[in-house]
Amino acid sequence: MVILMRATPYCFALRNPTLLLVTASCASALMALTAPLALSAQTVPTVKLEKLTTIFGARGDTDFTRDYTVSVRRNGEILVAPSRDISSFVVYGPDGVFRRVVGSRGGGPGEFGVVRSVIEGPSDSIHVFESVPPRISVLSPDLKFVRVFQIPLSPSRSMLALPGGGYIVPGRLNTHDGLGNTVHYLRHNGEVAASVASIGTQVLPGLVAENRRSVGLAADGTVLSAHFSRYQIDLLSASGDSLGSITRSVDWFQPWSGRVSPLHVARPSPQLRAAFPLGDCCVIAVVQVADSRWKAIGPAQVPQKSTTETVGDETAPVNDYHKLVDTVFEVLDRNSGALLARHRVDGRYSPTLSPGILATERIDGDGHTVLSIWRIIVNEGENKPR
């Protein structure tokens, strides 16, 4: 979980049941703030962002692709997947310096097909999710191969490795029973233990936006399943039972359907990119919205291919994200859905697979992706005016 953090000149750490995310300055001196979260009715919480480090894509096979995911280990290492050859992932130190590439193309131990994402699980184990073929490889804390098993769906970018074993994976099963279910609970061997339908919505084949979810895990075991194309966060139990949902009804986020349009061609629809748990009482919603001064960038103005992001058959200029989209952070009460705090920033701050950690990007003069890693900080704030 992301905990309520108070200002200190030293370092912070973010904690949840499976992750202790540590900044570069904290890597040698772990300091977890574990006091229970208690937002006072007399104070207004504030949200801000802190830059942790910058990663420069290396040359050749050690560079990472534009379609990447990021996660942070307990020891501060940063994992970026996949690498340029899509069959491995890249390890960086807490200072952003390249350390190694893990994996190679193939079907044997320690070899991968198409890597989708990499996360840290119980006991510092590493879990590599592949989309082709759909399977999970488990690695030891020192990144040595342990085991691999098939899974019955192609995983999305967002998934959880549970403290007691097993996984929560958004996606759609290629079975009759899987139709309409968007979140799946897998046993430690990849078998499906439960599949969960969306609350109050219908999921049909081919509706990409409606099918997409991101998941988070609160300290009390509650699973947060955030819809992509509507402002709704489903609350699920550890066994997949519905506990209700948080729904925000606001003019600036109307539910939408269909596929995602390139950012520079059509005014982007709002996207609920993630819902991070904040203690046991609150949630931080991360929403991407169109920049208030958004305007289409004509084809003649689109940069060279090395500085663009592929979106279907179109491209979006990465270095112009600040002209196209903003990111909104909202702190919500988990029980009432009430808005407690709001913060809007220019540009796209993409949620990583680690709670409370974000990434921004740009393309350097050599056409390589440069990532900056950020952390969300929520302070108690000042007293409410009487």
Secondary structure, DSSP 4 states (H G I P E B T S, - for coil): -BPP----SS--EEE-SS-EEE-GGGTTS-----SPP---TTEEEEEEEEEEEEEE--SGGGSEEEEEEEEE-TTS-EEEEEETTSSSEEEE-TTS-EEEEE-EESSSTTEESEEEEEEE-GGG-EEEEEEETEEEEEE-TTS-EEEEEE-SS---S--EE-TTS-EEEES--SSTTTTTEEEEEE-TTS-EEEEEEPSS----TT-HHHH-EEEEE-TTSPEEEEESSSSEEEEE-TTS-EEEEEE--BTTB----SPPPPTTTSPPPPEEEEEEEETTTEEEEEEEEE-TT-----GGGS--GGGEEEETTEEEEGGGHHHHEEEEEEEEETTT--EEEEEEEES--EE-SSTTEEEEEEE-TTS-EEEEEEEEEEEEEEEPP-
